[in-house]
Amino acid sequence: YQRRVHGINGHVVHIGLSHNQLSGTIPCILGCLHSLRHLFMMGNNITGLIPPKLGELTCLEQLGLFNNKLEWTLPSELAQMRSLQMMQLYNNQLIGTIPSEFGNMLALRQLFLHNNQLRGTVPEELWNIPDLEYNWIYNTDIAYVPPSWSAERFYKESELPRIGRENRM
């Protein structure tokens, strides 16, 4: 379907390899593409862990790795992606907890972690993100929502109206 690599002035800024029946792991070398703004590899058969080296992609704005077979934990190093606005990691086999460091991703507007095997608590630090509009973590083993999160900002999936902020558990 998508096989696009775009560059500007000799620097790779967009990689689109979605729905290509790719298998194997995500190459760590992608973390060396420091001008990369968009990385889309969703809808493949990619396995293994998310390389912590991807955290070095400080210009990355959109990360789409959903609908794969990624496993292991969410690397806290991803929080170094200060320009990231959209993180789509849903429909994988990720385990562990949501790193509290994700609260330092102040440009983040959309966080999709649903349909994984995450557990533990939702870090209160996520509410440090001023423009977080979509925070979907339902169908996980997350057991606790911090009491400081008001009902106006966080809903269970069954209670969610389709207007305004969508924070789903």
Secondary structure, 3 states (H helix, E strand, C coil): CCCEEEEECCEEEEEECCCCCCEECCCHHHHHCCCCCEEECCCCEEEECCCHHHHHCCCCCEEECCCCEEEEECCHHHHHCCCCCEEECCCCEEEECCCHHHHHCCCCCEEECCCCEEEEECCHHHHHCCCCCEEECCCCEEEECCCCCCCCCCECHHHCCCCCCEEEC
